[in-house]
Amino acid sequence: PQSTISYVLVKDYEAEMMNEAKVPTYTEADLKGCIVQESSFSVNFPVYLEQYLKNVWQDVELLLKKHRLKGILNLTEGSMTIKTTRNTWDPYIIIKGRDFINLLQRGVPLGKAQEVFEDDKACAIVRIGKGFFTQNKQRFLKRRERLVGPNGKTLQALELLTGCYILVQGNTVSVVGPPEGVSKAAKVVVDCMNNIHPIYGLKRLLMERELAKRPEFRTEDWSRLIPKFKKTNLTRAKRKKARRHERLQKSPFPPQPAPRKEDLEMASGAYFLKGDLQHRKRRRSSDEPIEVIEEKPGRRRRRKPTEDDGEPPTEGPRRKKVSFVEPE
């Protein structure tokens, strides 16, 4: 039966179990005749990968033939199909083949995708598209760019700390590597799309790697040694509650007006000394001689009369206006 792409995230406890448990080895003689029915998986690939898949499909067929599988590339429908054959003896190899064509469909190179056939390797395809973590396209693009980092430095650091190959392609992130590293890398990717900066995940992975090197810390709990980063941004409900609390704390009365200049002078006492100072100033100015101000051309200024000017001329009595009346 056909199936769509399966997106599998390896859990932390599953990764620990796979690392601690010893994987038994089986041979063809042990599992001969366990497959009684043909199984197949099919996935569609994008148009821009058609030429690449056409060039490498001969190598893909050789690889699948080595694991007793059969692959079909249909360029008309744009699909890849993988099937078991009569010679297939491993019942789980079809699941690895399904993951193999899923990685090819997401643009992972053939050299990295074929590592999923190894027993100590795992893979994960994490969906990060719009609708899974955020509905805003611009916010999704910014978070995906934050995961890659400037010139891909953040992604390179994550690959070094986890030992995995990571490819960000479109709306998915493909991870190939050891199970424990795949789990850690997928967790950092999910946290980044949940608006947690990947630098915090890198710091946590770096501290875990340093603690793993010391034998005295291998049997202890690391939760008290690894810092826990919390979000500083308040949620919408908390911001609304804080604004409501501020509104309730506000007084219903209007604020007091600012004090006037006279009020400040009264409080300091300078207002009551102001009248005495002005009186002294007037008295001092009346004792001093008055200077004569020269008139400037084009501007006449009134000056105070002096003794040299003499008495002012007196005006005579005003004449009454006489109105003449014509005789009748």
Secondary structure, DSSP 8 states (H G I E B T S, - for coil): -----------HHHHHHHHHS------TTTTTT---S--EEEEE--GGGHHHHHHHHHHHHHHHHHTTEEEEEETTTTEEEEEE-TT---TTHHHHHHHHHHHHHTT--HHHHGGGGSTT-EEEEEE-STTTS-S-HHHHHHHHHHHH-GGGHHHHHHHHHHT-EEEEETTEEEEEE-HHHHHHHHHHHHHHHTT--HHHHHHHHHHHHHHHH-GGGTTS--TTTS------S--HHHHHHHHHHHHHHS-SS-------HHHHHHHHTHHHHHHHHHHHHHHHHHHS-------BTTB-------STT-S-----------------
